[in-house]
Amino acid sequence: MRFLKSLLDLTRRDKQRNVDVRGKLIQDNIADEIRNYEQYWLEHVNRVGKNRLPKIALLYQLEGKGGICRPRRKWREQDYLIATGLSITGRIAVNLPRS
């Protein structure tokens, strides 16, 4: 963001919001781009055959007992939350197995 503000000759003292700077320079939010890429990748993996490596990696379940700390959120669960949070109708969210 510092680079984008320098393009407009702005400093921190100017107190311009990041959203306003991105709007002036017609830049997208990087979080939205990452979310769109992950969604596209998940749709692709759901289309490929079940013997392909990306599908196997997505559906892989670890065996054995977990650690004593709080379990980490899996990418699959995070993507399911993103898919349902964006209110995408069934096509993506239904294909995800819940564990």
LINBELLIN-V979435 format. One record per residue. N is the residue number from 1. PSI is psi in radians with two decimals (NA if undefined). BURIAL is I if it has 24 or more other C-alpha atoms within 12 Angstrom, else O. D_CENTER is the distance of its C-alpha to the mean C-alpha in Angstrom with 2 decimals. Layout:
n;psi;burial;d_center
N;PSI;BURIAL;D_CENTER
N;PSI;BURIAL;D_CENTER
//
This chain:
n;psi;burial;d_center
1;-0.55;O;20.15
2;-0.67;O;23.59
3;-0.76;O;23.97
4;-0.70;I;23.19
5;-0.58;I;25.67
6;-0.48;O;28.21
7;-0.56;O;28.13
8;0.13;O;29.40
9;0.77;O;31.83
10;2.60;O;30.35
11;3.10;O;30.64
12;-0.46;O;29.34
13;-0.38;O;32.63
14;-0.34;O;31.83
15;0.88;O;29.17
16;2.38;O;26.98
17;2.61;O;23.63
18;-0.65;O;20.53
19;-0.71;O;19.76
20;-0.69;O;23.32
21;-0.78;I;23.20
22;-0.65;O;20.13
23;-0.69;O;22.00
24;-0.60;O;25.17
25;0.05;O;23.69
26;0.96;O;21.55
27;2.43;O;18.30
28;2.77;O;14.83
29;2.29;O;12.43
30;-0.55;O;10.27
31;-0.66;O;7.32
32;-0.68;O;7.87
33;-0.72;O;8.32
34;-0.74;O;5.24
35;-0.73;O;3.60
36;-0.70;O;7.00
37;-0.77;O;7.24
38;-0.70;O;5.09
39;-0.74;I;7.13
40;-0.74;O;10.05
41;-0.71;O;10.06
42;-0.72;I;10.17
43;-0.70;I;12.91
44;-0.81;O;14.64
45;-0.60;I;14.83
46;-0.43;I;16.18
47;-0.50;O;18.82
48;2.86;O;20.10
49;2.79;O;22.95
50;-0.23;O;22.83
51;-0.01;O;24.61
52;2.59;O;22.08
53;-0.73;O;20.45
54;-0.66;O;16.71
55;-0.71;O;17.61
56;-0.75;O;19.70
57;-0.64;O;17.09
58;-0.66;I;14.59
59;0.05;I;17.52
60;2.34;O;19.29
61;2.20;O;20.82
62;2.56;O;22.48
63;2.71;O;26.10
64;-3.12;O;28.12
65;2.47;O;27.97
66;-3.14;O;25.12
67;-3.14;O;25.74
68;-0.16;O;27.34
69;3.12;O;24.49
70;2.31;O;21.66
71;2.46;O;19.41
72;2.61;O;15.98
73;2.27;O;13.02
74;2.72;O;12.12
75;-0.65;O;8.85
76;-0.74;I;10.41
77;-0.70;O;11.14
78;-0.74;O;7.86
79;-0.60;I;6.62
80;-0.72;I;10.11
81;-0.68;O;9.91
82;-0.76;O;7.16
83;-0.72;I;9.44
84;-0.54;O;12.46
85;-0.55;O;11.60
86;0.05;O;11.37
87;0.83;O;14.58
88;2.28;O;14.01
89;2.19;O;17.30
90;-0.62;O;17.80
91;-0.68;O;17.06
92;-0.86;I;13.63
93;-0.59;I;14.05
94;-0.58;O;17.63
95;-0.15;O;17.19
96;2.15;I;15.25
97;2.43;O;17.98
98;2.30;O;18.20
99;NA;O;19.72
//
